[in-house]
Amino acid sequence: MRISQVLWTADGGWSGDDALSDEAQLVLAFGARDALAESSAFDWLAARNPRARVVSCSTGGEIRGTRALDGSVVATALAFEHARVEVVSHPLDAAADAAVGSAAAGRRLAAALPAAGLRHVLVLSEGVQINGSGLVRGLCEALPAGVAVTGGLAGDGDRFVETVVGADAPPTPRTVVAVGFYGERLRIGMGSLGGWEMFGPDRLITRSRGNVLYELDGQPALDLYRRYLGPQAAALPASALLFPLSLHAANGTDAEDGVVRTILGVDERRGSLRFAGDVPEGMYARLMKTNVDRLIDGAAGAALATYESLGRRTPDFALLISCVGRKLVLRQRTEEELESVREIFGPRAVLAGFYSYGEISPMTPEARCELHNQTMTITTLSED
């Protein structure tokens, strides 16, 4: 596999190594929503990589190597020696229920990918209007057995207004894209880890629908959440990134046994909270918090799990999708989580990725695929 990478900034325009040109089969471009438009990213990349499928999404920040960037576009071109890719996209149905429409989009994407020889699926999705759990469920129901899914939800900084995703076209709102990877000599690694801890009492989810939470312990969810946040409640939904919820089936369950959910929006009139994925009735919810060192250790743990899944083989390319909430906690130390990944993979692996509104991966290669929040999720590619 051969890889090249370019960067666009408002001050410097496009720069970097775009030597693959006619050889690239896939280009992955991650950038701030405004930067993707200002740079004419799709047109520029498609013109220089005429044989490549160009896939892009907006972000809460861009990753290039061990640099965490904002307001830029990072594009990585991949030329495979033995593997091939297929790319499909689907719009979300604006009229459908979020969970139903998201699951339907997942099933249609899976059905559109040729099944013969399919090894892995990378999904990049709209990040604000989606029910990520429904999307993952639909994909996994329709994909051939044994095909894993990784990826993430597009971001929009800390604004939560609009995200865009594109496949062989400029990125647009309410779009979901799936990249299918094919080839017996392709080696795929994956890992996902958080670094958050629970605090406060467990609260029973007494009323919810899909990814909308109405009541905890019979009380309006928004009111209860605001009491915990105190002065930070005025900055919702962005401040909720610092205090996600852990969902688990039994009272007193450890954080490692649940999934994490981050708030994407609030409804003042109904007193409800809208999450990136399902918040089922009967589950228990508990607030979470973290610190810088735990997040950095979590990123290193995700890299180590990925490395182990490859038989301790250095990958050619590592796609890093980290939650924007982690970035808000890490602040000036954000790049330390990227450096911890570099320490595991070594200097040869090319690193790229973005800060997201949700991450999609099994926690380990043997586990089932889930939507996560507040994790570092890593997908690696190599060829024999």
Phi, psi and omega in degrees: 000135175244144189224138171225158187218139177230158182228137171246132171230157181297327182278322188251354185067209182276138177208163178116194186262108174244040188290342184292320179038256187294345185270337187294139175256336182217133172238127176251120184239125180236129182199163172301146184305313180293323181292322178300322180285314184295324182278353189049049190305312183298311182300316182294314183289320180295323180294327182268348179228070191294338180265356188269150166276126184255118182240134184218158172204157178278163193221170166259018184143150186249150180241127173224110186062235177255020177259134173256121189242162174222143177072021182239181170230126175248121182237132181238124179259133182241129174242114182270145176278323188230341184267169174218165181231153169234143181233131176227154178222161180206138176278149172284143178281111183296334184273344186277154169306141187304313182293316181294313181296323180291318178296320178297319178298319178298317180295321180292321176298313181298319181293331182281342178277129175303131186281328186295119176081004182293127182255324188199153177233129172255125181243134173238125191231151161321140188248350185253316185267356186277151161257102187298325178297317178297318178301311181297318180299315179297318178299309186293328177294327188258347181279156175300151179302138177089355179269117182273158179236133170226167178150207182190171178265135179300157181241173179214052185059224175252024185270326180056039182258303184205135175242157181227147178219145181217150174225112180057032179192161174303143184293145183226160177293162172055042181237142175234135183234139174236134176250119176264133180252135184229144175137126182294337183266006177275133179245124185240128175244156180205149177194153182208134180206153184256277186112021179254157177231151181275153173211164181076178184281156169292141177237131180281132175282106185263342174207126178202166173213114181060241182258016179249125181256122181258319186220141169240126183052035178078005180251150176305128187298319182295319179298315181295317181296320180297324179297324178289320184284335180061228182301333182287349180297334180296338182262013177299147004273353185300320182293339179294341177298337180275346183222074178287175177251139169263129178253132179210161191279335186231146178301131177084012181289145177294154181300327183294342183266001182242186173243156184253139179234136177246143180286133174257338182193161178234150176241102184299319185294317182270349183068031186248166179236135178252128185250170179288337181217181185299145173230079191291143172301145180091344174281161175257144179237144180214140180292154180231156175214171181204181171220172187300313185295323179295321179293318179296318177296324178296319178297318178297322178295321177296318179296318181295319178298320178294315180300317179295323181293340176266008183072034180059039178256135179293126180283159172282319184222136177235122177263116183254120175238110183243148183287142179298334177296326176296319180297322180293329176282315185290325179051240185291351178258015183305319185292346178293329177290329176288322177295327178292328175291317179300323180297326179284315187275339181085176189285343188281329184292136174274127182250136174205160178164203184199165173266131197237176171261003178175148184239143184239121181182155160290148174297323174225162181303334182273345185277168177281155181288139180221159164275132178238160166233155174065026176250164160261118182244131187233133172238128180243148179233136174212162174233140172285000000 
